[in-house]
Amino acid sequence: MAEYTTFDICVIGAGIAGASVAAELADRARVLLVERESQPGYHTTGRSAALFSTTYGPSVIRALSRASEPFYNNPPPGFDRPLLTPRGALMIARSDQLESLDTLQRELAGAAGVERLDGSAARALVPLLRSGHVAAAIFEHFAQDIDVHALHQGYLRQFRTRGGTFVANAGVDAIRRGNGGWTIAAGSRTFEAATIVNAAGAWGDAVAEMAGIASVGLVPKRRTAAIIALPDGTSAHHWPMVIDIDEEFYAKPDAGRLLISPADETPSEPCDAQPDEYDVAVAVDRIETALEIEVRRIENKWAGLRTFAADKNPVVGWGDADRSFFWLAGQGGYGIQTAPALAKLSAALVLGTAPVRAIMDQGVDLQSMSPERAVLRK
Ligand SMILES: Cc1cc2nc3c(=O)[nH]c(=O)nc-3n(C[C@H](O)[C@H](O)[C@H](O)COP(=O)(O)OP(=O)(O)OC[C@H]3O[C@@H](n4cnc5c(N)ncnc54)[C@H](O)[C@@H]3O)c2cc1C
């Protein structure tokens, strides 16, 4: 296939955001997808907890997650299936946390598949919960595990099939605005494109600054995860994910083991995030307090950056009056579950076509994601 050095659109960053929007654009424009690393899922996309929940996050995130569900349930040809498998999510509260549980229950009033449980019903679902630890819980039946690798690879495959050009090992280090477009330098390579889509995750503001576009005040926040063994003879395969109602920790079955996290949110520079021993120890302590598990060994541990704007809504829309620099950033802790809807919506906005009706009908408010509101609030 012919390689162009001049493109209609250059997408910077090939995590789930960049891969998905590039795939949605590639059958209607000449699209370049550039990635600094050799592996496109190396940063946050490859480090998630892989949960799909339509009750998690701010209201625009919930709307985008609902709007993503049809894609997950019926992905196009070329995606491995299934992308989702049943899991369930159990939000647990101690007696001193019941106010938080009541607040969530009010927020979720009328949502399908959500029920309040007492402590013993919660323990029936997760028998290792310590007796007396859980006063009450909210169980979300329809929370699911996402096959993140299948989703990400599916989009990259679709992008190539549609004629897109993917260049790895290409960190964009200079961006210059010229007549009718952008000149984008990545080491010794130079590309030209009329439009840039900024999908650089934790580096979103850095990419904007290179292009002379106002930054939006993104803050990458480190979150730690670790894998531990279950007690001998315990199978957690059918357990839901257990989430402390105030997000003090969570635990999720993962291939016969348990993924645990202290749900930390430590502000960080954009970087290759590494787990901090203290955060791993906090996770272990909270797990041992809530569950009848004695953690003898950490089998694996990692950290990733969840990147937020000040109000925790994503940043999606044009960053300049010329409509040549488009933001797709600030997905925080929800960038996998919302990727299908965000990609379709962003592609429509970039191409100037009408936003997909089925997405807007879920109550997606474009103003709540606009770069201008993020600039104002930073
Ligand atoms: C522990 C943890 C648990 C999570 N759990 C969930 C969950 O259960 N469900 C959910 O939906 N989400 C979850 N998330 C959040 C989710 O992983 C992110 O929202 C999502 O991966 C963000 O994708 P992205 O493509 O924006 O970022 P990234 O995957 O970080 O991709 C950005 C890419 O841009 C590249 N890049 C940056 N600068 C340049 C440059 N100058 N030139 C070229 N390339 C560049 C980077 O190398 C990187 O590959 C979790 C995150 C963490 C850390």
PDBQT file of the ligand as one rigid body, heavy atoms in Angstrom, charges set to zero:
ROOT
HETATM    1  C1  LIG A 401      -5.250   1.065  37.089  1.00  0.00    +0.000 C 
HETATM    2  C2  LIG A 401      -6.225   1.594  36.050  1.00  0.00    +0.000 A 
HETATM    3  C3  LIG A 401      -7.494   1.058  35.977  1.00  0.00    +0.000 A 
HETATM    4  C4  LIG A 401      -8.393   1.490  34.994  1.00  0.00    +0.000 A 
HETATM    5  N1  LIG A 401      -9.596   0.844  34.886  1.00  0.00    +0.000 NA
HETATM    6  C5  LIG A 401     -10.444   1.198  33.889  1.00  0.00    +0.000 A 
HETATM    7  C6  LIG A 401     -11.663   0.483  33.734  1.00  0.00    +0.000 A 
HETATM    8  O1  LIG A 401     -11.963  -0.460  34.467  1.00  0.00    +0.000 OA
HETATM    9  N2  LIG A 401     -12.511   0.866  32.703  1.00  0.00    +0.000 N 
HETATM   10  C7  LIG A 401     -12.200   1.915  31.857  1.00  0.00    +0.000 A 
HETATM   11  O2  LIG A 401     -12.991   2.218  30.961  1.00  0.00    +0.000 OA
HETATM   12  N3  LIG A 401     -11.034   2.596  32.000  1.00  0.00    +0.000 NA
HETATM   13  C8  LIG A 401     -10.152   2.269  32.982  1.00  0.00    +0.000 A 
HETATM   14  N4  LIG A 401      -8.982   2.948  33.148  1.00  0.00    +0.000 N 
HETATM   15  C9  LIG A 401      -8.755   4.154  32.304  1.00  0.00    +0.000 C 
HETATM   16  C10 LIG A 401      -8.341   3.814  30.880  1.00  0.00    +0.000 C 
HETATM   17  O3  LIG A 401      -7.308   2.855  30.905  1.00  0.00    +0.000 OA
HETATM   18  C11 LIG A 401      -7.908   5.116  30.180  1.00  0.00    +0.000 C 
HETATM   19  O4  LIG A 401      -8.954   6.078  30.245  1.00  0.00    +0.000 OA
HETATM   20  C12 LIG A 401      -7.563   4.880  28.719  1.00  0.00    +0.000 C 
HETATM   21  O5  LIG A 401      -6.671   3.806  28.565  1.00  0.00    +0.000 OA
HETATM   22  C13 LIG A 401      -6.961   6.147  28.106  1.00  0.00    +0.000 C 
HETATM   23  O6  LIG A 401      -6.588   5.850  26.774  1.00  0.00    +0.000 OA
HETATM   24  P1  LIG A 401      -5.726   6.841  25.927  1.00  0.00    +0.000 P 
HETATM   25  O7  LIG A 401      -5.622   6.277  24.562  1.00  0.00    +0.000 OA
HETATM   26  O8  LIG A 401      -6.245   8.224  26.098  1.00  0.00    +0.000 OA
HETATM   27  O9  LIG A 401      -4.286   6.874  26.676  1.00  0.00    +0.000 OA
HETATM   28  P2  LIG A 401      -3.002   5.955  26.462  1.00  0.00    +0.000 P 
HETATM   29  O10 LIG A 401      -3.329   4.518  26.433  1.00  0.00    +0.000 OA
HETATM   30  O11 LIG A 401      -2.011   6.390  27.501  1.00  0.00    +0.000 OA
HETATM   31  O12 LIG A 401      -2.508   6.358  25.018  1.00  0.00    +0.000 OA
HETATM   32  C14 LIG A 401      -1.893   7.597  24.731  1.00  0.00    +0.000 C 
HETATM   33  C15 LIG A 401      -0.750   7.301  23.777  1.00  0.00    +0.000 C 
HETATM   34  O13 LIG A 401      -0.226   8.514  23.275  1.00  0.00    +0.000 OA
HETATM   35  C16 LIG A 401       1.144   8.303  23.032  1.00  0.00    +0.000 C 
HETATM   36  N5  LIG A 401       1.809   9.598  22.935  1.00  0.00    +0.000 N 
HETATM   37  C17 LIG A 401       1.864  10.565  23.881  1.00  0.00    +0.000 A 
HETATM   38  N6  LIG A 401       2.573  11.618  23.443  1.00  0.00    +0.000 NA
HETATM   39  C18 LIG A 401       2.962  11.309  22.171  1.00  0.00    +0.000 A 
HETATM   40  C19 LIG A 401       3.728  11.999  21.207  1.00  0.00    +0.000 A 
HETATM   41  N7  LIG A 401       4.252  13.213  21.455  1.00  0.00    +0.000 N 
HETATM   42  N8  LIG A 401       3.953  11.398  20.007  1.00  0.00    +0.000 NA
HETATM   43  C20 LIG A 401       3.444  10.163  19.751  1.00  0.00    +0.000 A 
HETATM   44  N9  LIG A 401       2.707   9.470  20.661  1.00  0.00    +0.000 NA
HETATM   45  C21 LIG A 401       2.477  10.045  21.846  1.00  0.00    +0.000 A 
HETATM   46  C22 LIG A 401       1.597   7.491  24.238  1.00  0.00    +0.000 C 
HETATM   47  O14 LIG A 401       2.805   6.810  23.987  1.00  0.00    +0.000 OA
HETATM   48  C23 LIG A 401       0.400   6.561  24.461  1.00  0.00    +0.000 C 
HETATM   49  O15 LIG A 401       0.574   5.314  23.843  1.00  0.00    +0.000 OA
HETATM   50  C24 LIG A 401      -8.040   2.537  34.095  1.00  0.00    +0.000 A 
HETATM   51  C25 LIG A 401      -6.755   3.085  34.176  1.00  0.00    +0.000 A 
HETATM   52  C26 LIG A 401      -5.849   2.632  35.134  1.00  0.00    +0.000 A 
HETATM   53  C27 LIG A 401      -4.465   3.219  35.176  1.00  0.00    +0.000 C 
ENDROOT
TORSDOF 0
